[in-house]
């Protein structure tokens, strides 16, 4: 299992502004898989050493932001999946551009 990277952690912090009950979950999340789709990246998450409780929250979260990233003309969008109170995955996708799945020189910008 891998640690979350800087961008993933930043997006999860944004998630907790809407779902504050999930803040205690973040230190326990580990990446089990990063799967490049060619135009996106699917990140599967798993909990490690978490003794808290899960509620019945089910949501797909995106903070209406765009991620500017070096090498992509239109950047990335993302969605975080919460199922039965657990953060299960983050899915990044381009706007039909090929992408190598590497996060280099990113900046989060509000959509207009």
N, C-alpha and C positions, 0 to 999 in steps of 0.2 A: 504494500500500500504506500502511496505517495502523499506528501503534504500538499495542501492547497497552495496555489501560487498567489502572487500579489493581486492580480486582477480578480481572481475568484473570491478572495477574501474581501476585496473592496465591494464587489457586487452583493455578497452575503451580508455585509454591514448595512447596505442599502435596504436589503430585505427586512432586516430587523427594525427599521423605522416604521414599517407597516405591521409587522408581526413581532413585537418585542419579546413575546414568550419564546422565540427561537434563538435569542442571543446566547443563551447558555449552551446551545447545541454546537455552535461553530467550533470551539476548541476540540471537539470530539469527532469532527468530520475528517475522513481520509478519502483520498481518491483511489478507487479500485480499478478504474479504466479510463483512459483518454483515447477515444476512437475518432480518427480523422475520417470525414466522409468525402473529402475533396472540396466541398463548398461549405463545410462546417466542422464542428467538433462536438462530440457528445462526451460528457464527463459524468461517470457514475460515482456516487458517493456512498459511504458506509460509515456507521458510527463505531467508534472504538472507545471502550471504557466509559460509557455513558450510563449513569444511574438515574437520570431524570425520567420524567413521564412524558408520554406523547399524548396530544389531544386529538381531536377529530378534524383538524384543519386540512382541507384539500384545496390547493390553489396552484395556478400557474402565474408566476410573478415576473414582471418586467417593469422596470421603473421608467419606461418611455425614454430611455437613453439610447444613444448610438455610441459605439466604441470605434474611435478613429484608430487605425492601426497601420503601421508602415507597410506599404506594398499593396494595400487594398484601396481602390478608388472610393468606394462608398462605405467602407467600414463593416462593422459587425452589429448584429442585434443578438439578443439572448433571452432565454426564458429559464427560470428556476422552478423546478417541480417540487411541490410539497404534497405528500400523500400520507394521510392519517397522522399528521403532525410531524412527519419526518421529512427532512430535506433529502431528496433522493437523487437529483441530477441537475446539471446545468447544461443547456444546449445552446451553442453558439452557431450562428449561420451568417453567411455572407449574402449579398444581394446578387446571386448568380455569378460570383467570381470564384475562380480556383484559388485555394488557400492551403498553405502547408501546415496550418494548425499551430503555428508559433506566435506567441505574444511578444512582439518586439515594439518598443516605443509606442505604447498605447496611451490614449487620452479619452476619458469619458466626457461626452458632450450631451447636453439636453437637446431633445428633438424640438424643432420649431413648429 
